[in-house]
């Protein structure tokens, strides 16, 4: 069932970096710290790590094998592997989730552009923690400024998507990902050396189990899916561009390891810094935008040039990490429209970009002038985040596990995991056991426990 005309990633390292590029993004550096802060710290992180290991890696292998086997976009994949069944709705729900995530994710991605300009124009210098908070609030609730950045960000995504898989997606990931790792490492060292950093480290390492409830589990599970780009067919779409010799299990391990490493590193940067300047860790989505400018100023207070360069570079790389993720979200929807509705790739991409600009504008305004319009007490921005990360992605993951564990012919699963018998499969039995029983039961239990909370 291969399609020789289909685009491919050109190299093994390209496969890993593009998939890791999708996984590593605002989810690690922006969302992970504030979710950890909202859910009490170390205990959340441990549950998160368990979710990555037990749910994330097996479901990632599943998405990979569904994508590579079918050589199709995520909705088309289920139609090929399970023709005339309702499984196609799993793929369609994924496409919808991708569209919604891209809508609100691009708003935050746009903020990173504003911060590049602020850092580059030296406006972080000489401010107090309270100044950072007020200038962030003024910016994010402004009706116009964030919209300009949002549109600019989506147009950049559009441009790369239009260039295609190898020249656009793979090439950008290969350059930017290594730069991001190096800068994060340097920043972690700086943040850990700030006075009072110890309280932040303790917050990250000392679990307070008595604070753990069902919502902490749902939060950790949602974060794992979001951060690993799982549950909506994103990695399934990327895997449709993998070559037959890509080792799916190894790639899933590498991507999860890189993603987790970056999230922990982000925690090690943000929390010591936040505690050191007296910002509460549960500040929510604004957390990194109010703590980090401070880190640069304080850590390099004696060397202003270093403070300047590192802050500009950080926001550039944050924007790039966001870009490699928005590309992957965009690709899910573009590939779907292109292949299922016979639209040209350019036309499909334009429709997605246009739709996301519209959604993004609504999400951005919901933080400022539209703040009073809420549903279930959430602004549109928060609602999109909640519905996608905490409901659609885990639900998608549940169905993906059931599909591979129960529905799909095990001959297909074996062939894909072992690359037609050429690779050893030391974890095969465990993989199937998890997909059949552990993952569906765990996800269902967390949902059921949380339903009481949802009713409230
Ligand atoms: N994993 C990305 C991040 O952590 O920023 C966000 C994301 C990308 C979620 C692609 C879902 C997805 F399909």
Boltz pocket constraint, residues with backbone or C-beta under 6 A from the ligand:
constraints:
  - pocket:
      binder: B
      contacts: [[A, 22], [A, 23], [A, 24], [A, 25], [A, 26], [A, 27], [A, 28], [A, 98], [A, 101], [A, 225], [A, 226], [A, 227], [A, 228], [A, 229], [A, 230], [A, 232], [A, 234], [A, 235], [A, 321], [A, 325], [A, 326], [A, 328], [A, 329]]
      max_distance: 6.0
